């Protein structure tokens, strides 16, 4: 039994994080992710959504106001950075209320609750699926140029900071993928055994490092600096091929 999911949040980075969490759970399927609630109306009106992740603070219409406009809403999990909205949300019979930043363990508890409710509503002759255990994700989901892009960890060469953005350099692509988030945020979403911060502006894929000399590494034909601050950790984790 798969739950078809829709995410509505006016913050692109929050959309990325939630989409990433959804991708890690086998019984969840991401159908759409929107910063504008009205852009998602066709999915909701068509009954194509089982579970809606809805942010409360949005500029045009709050999530709670939007929820009240839906004639037949799906199961809803509210997300917000402000705890005071919880009581009002539960008055609307939502499944759960997730306080940002959302730990994955807390997210998993919420979606398991939604799955159990969905199972209870299923026809009695429909056998329930066993609850699968989420496996470690092999990719990251980012938003770039108004599109949702899935990037396999194994294809990332290195990541470069660019003010409030990062550029992700990927094997087989001539141009890097530009997405709005800082390097620290992006680093927190990468597997620690595959990637290492080597500079305030760079993260490298450890298995893509072709050479290391003094204070520089070579990755994908580019020479990248290794600062003193990060050199110790890199030396411990880098194994020459």
C-alpha positions as CSV (number, residue, x, y, z in Angstrom):
1,X,0.0,0.0,0.0
2,X,1.6,3.3,-1.2
3,X,0.6,6.7,0.0
4,X,0.7,9.4,-2.7
5,X,2.2,12.5,-1.2
6,X,1.9,16.2,-1.9
7,X,4.1,18.9,-0.3
8,X,3.1,22.6,-0.1
9,X,5.6,25.0,1.5
10,X,6.6,28.5,0.4
11,X,10.2,27.8,1.2
12,X,12.1,25.9,-1.6
13,X,14.6,24.5,0.9
14,X,11.8,23.1,3.1
15,X,10.4,21.5,-0.1
16,X,13.7,19.9,-0.8
17,X,14.1,18.5,2.8
18,X,10.6,17.1,2.8
19,X,10.9,15.6,-0.6
20,X,14.2,14.0,0.5
21,X,12.5,12.5,3.6
22,X,9.7,11.1,1.5
23,X,12.1,9.5,-0.9
24,X,13.7,7.5,1.9
25,X,10.4,5.8,2.9
26,X,9.4,2.9,0.7
27,X,5.6,3.3,1.2
28,X,5.6,7.0,0.3
29,X,5.4,8.3,-3.3
30,X,6.0,12.0,-4.0
31,X,3.4,13.2,-6.6
32,X,4.1,16.9,-6.3
33,X,5.9,19.7,-4.4
34,X,4.7,23.3,-4.7
35,X,5.5,26.7,-3.2
36,X,2.0,27.9,-4.3
37,X,-1.0,26.1,-2.8
38,X,-3.2,27.1,-5.7
39,X,-0.9,25.4,-8.2
40,X,-1.6,22.1,-6.4
41,X,-5.4,22.4,-6.5
42,X,-5.8,20.1,-9.6
43,X,-4.1,17.3,-7.8
44,X,-6.2,17.7,-4.7
45,X,-9.5,18.1,-6.6
46,X,-8.7,15.0,-8.6
47,X,-8.4,12.8,-5.6
48,X,-4.8,11.9,-6.5
49,X,-3.3,12.6,-3.1
50,X,-3.5,10.4,0.0
51,X,-1.2,12.5,2.3
52,X,-0.7,16.3,2.2
53,X,2.3,17.9,4.0
54,X,1.2,21.5,4.5
55,X,3.2,24.4,5.8
56,X,1.2,26.8,8.0
57,X,3.0,30.1,7.4
58,X,2.6,31.2,3.8
59,X,2.3,34.7,2.4
60,X,-1.0,34.7,0.5
61,X,-3.0,32.2,2.6
62,X,-2.0,30.3,5.7
63,X,-2.0,26.5,5.5
64,X,-4.9,26.3,8.0
65,X,-6.9,28.8,5.9
66,X,-6.1,26.8,2.7
67,X,-7.1,23.5,4.4
68,X,-10.5,25.0,5.3
69,X,-11.2,25.7,1.6
70,X,-10.9,22.0,0.7
71,X,-14.2,20.1,0.4
72,X,-12.6,16.7,0.7
73,X,-9.1,17.0,2.0
74,X,-6.8,14.1,2.1
75,X,-4.9,13.1,5.3
76,X,-2.9,16.1,6.4
77,X,0.4,16.6,8.3
78,X,1.0,20.2,9.2
79,X,4.5,21.6,9.3
80,X,5.7,24.9,10.9
81,X,8.4,26.5,12.9
82,X,5.9,27.9,15.5
83,X,4.5,25.6,18.2
84,X,1.5,27.8,19.0
85,X,-0.4,26.7,15.9
86,X,-0.6,23.0,17.0
87,X,-3.9,23.3,18.8
88,X,-5.7,24.9,15.9
89,X,-4.3,22.3,13.6
90,X,-5.5,19.4,15.6
91,X,-9.0,21.0,15.8
92,X,-9.0,20.4,12.0
93,X,-8.5,16.7,12.5
94,X,-5.0,16.6,11.0
95,X,-2.9,13.4,11.3
96,X,0.1,15.1,12.9
97,X,1.9,18.3,13.5
98,X,5.7,18.5,12.8
99,X,7.8,21.3,14.2
100,X,10.7,22.5,12.1
101,X,13.5,21.6,11.9
102,X,12.0,18.1,11.5
103,X,14.2,15.2,12.6
104,X,13.8,12.2,10.3
105,X,12.8,10.0,13.3
106,X,9.9,12.4,14.1
107,X,8.9,12.5,10.4
108,X,8.8,8.7,10.3
109,X,6.6,8.6,13.3
110,X,4.1,10.9,11.6
111,X,4.0,9.1,8.3
112,X,3.6,5.7,10.1
113,X,0.6,7.2,11.9
114,X,-0.8,8.3,8.5
115,X,-0.2,4.8,7.1
116,X,-2.0,3.1,9.9
117,X,-5.0,5.4,9.5
118,X,-5.0,4.7,5.7
119,X,-4.9,0.9,6.5
120,X,-7.9,1.2,8.8
121,X,-9.9,2.9,6.0
122,X,-9.0,0.2,3.5
123,X,-11.6,-2.4,2.5
124,X,-11.6,-5.4,5.0
125,X,-10.7,-7.9,2.2
126,X,-7.6,-5.9,1.3
127,X,-4.6,-7.5,3.0
128,X,-2.3,-5.0,4.6
129,X,1.3,-4.7,3.4
130,X,4.1,-5.4,5.9
131,X,5.7,-2.2,7.3
132,X,9.0,-1.8,5.5
133,X,12.0,-0.3,7.1
134,X,13.4,2.8,5.3
135,X,16.7,2.1,3.7
136,X,19.5,4.6,3.5
137,X,18.9,6.9,0.5
138,X,21.2,6.8,-2.5
139,X,20.3,10.2,-3.9
140,X,19.4,13.7,-2.9
141,X,16.5,15.8,-4.3
142,X,17.1,19.5,-5.1
143,X,15.2,22.3,-6.8
144,X,16.9,24.1,-9.6
145,X,15.5,26.4,-12.3
146,X,11.9,25.6,-11.1
147,X,12.4,21.9,-11.5
148,X,12.9,19.0,-9.0
149,X,16.1,17.1,-9.7
150,X,17.2,13.8,-8.2
151,X,21.0,13.5,-8.0
152,X,22.6,10.1,-7.2
153,X,25.3,10.5,-4.5
154,X,27.6,8.2,-6.6
155,X,27.6,10.7,-9.5
156,X,28.5,13.8,-7.5
157,X,32.1,15.0,-8.0
158,X,32.2,18.1,-5.7
159,X,30.0,20.9,-4.4
160,X,31.0,24.6,-4.4
161,X,29.5,27.4,-2.3
162,X,28.2,30.5,-4.1
163,X,26.8,32.9,-1.5
164,X,23.3,31.6,-0.7
165,X,23.5,28.9,-3.3
166,X,25.6,25.8,-4.0
167,X,26.8,24.5,-7.3
168,X,26.7,20.7,-7.6
169,X,29.2,19.3,-10.1
170,X,28.0,15.9,-11.4
171,X,29.6,13.3,-13.7
172,X,28.3,13.5,-17.2
173,X,26.9,17.0,-17.0
174,X,28.7,20.0,-18.6
175,X,27.1,22.5,-16.3
176,X,26.7,22.3,-12.5
177,X,23.3,22.2,-10.9
178,X,22.6,25.4,-9.0
179,X,20.3,25.2,-6.0
180,X,19.4,27.7,-3.3
181,X,20.8,26.6,0.1
182,X,24.1,27.2,1.9
183,X,27.0,24.7,2.0
184,X,26.4,23.7,5.6
185,X,22.8,22.8,4.9
186,X,23.7,20.8,1.8
187,X,26.5,19.0,3.7
188,X,24.1,17.9,6.4
189,X,22.1,16.0,3.7
190,X,25.1,14.1,2.4
191,X,26.4,10.7,3.7
192,X,29.4,11.3,5.9
193,X,31.2,8.2,4.6
194,X,31.1,9.4,1.0
195,X,31.8,13.1,1.3
196,X,34.1,15.4,3.1
197,X,34.3,19.2,3.6
198,X,37.8,20.4,2.6
199,X,37.3,24.1,2.6
200,X,34.7,26.7,3.6
201,X,33.7,26.7,-0.1
202,X,34.1,23.1,-1.1
203,X,32.8,19.6,-0.4
204,X,34.4,16.7,-2.3
205,X,33.3,13.1,-3.0
206,X,36.1,11.0,-1.3
207,X,36.0,8.3,-4.0
208,X,36.3,10.9,-6.8
209,X,39.6,12.4,-5.5
210,X,42.3,11.4,-8.0
211,X,45.3,13.0,-6.3
212,X,46.2,14.8,-3.1
213,X,49.3,17.0,-2.8
214,X,50.0,19.3,0.2
215,X,47.0,21.6,0.4
216,X,45.1,20.7,-2.8
217,X,43.1,17.8,-4.2
218,X,42.2,17.0,-7.8
219,X,38.6,16.1,-8.5
220,X,37.1,15.8,-11.9
221,X,40.0,17.7,-13.4
222,X,39.7,20.6,-11.0
223,X,42.3,21.5,-8.4
224,X,40.5,22.3,-5.1
225,X,42.1,23.9,-2.0
226,X,42.2,22.1,1.3
227,X,42.3,24.5,4.2
228,X,44.1,23.9,7.5
229,X,40.7,23.9,9.3
230,X,39.5,20.8,7.4
231,X,42.9,19.1,6.5
232,X,42.9,16.9,9.6
233,X,39.5,15.3,9.0
234,X,40.3,14.9,5.3
235,X,43.6,13.1,6.0
236,X,41.9,10.7,8.4
237,X,39.1,9.8,5.9
238,X,40.8,9.9,2.6
239,X,42.1,6.6,1.3
240,X,44.2,6.9,-1.9
241,X,43.0,4.7,-4.7
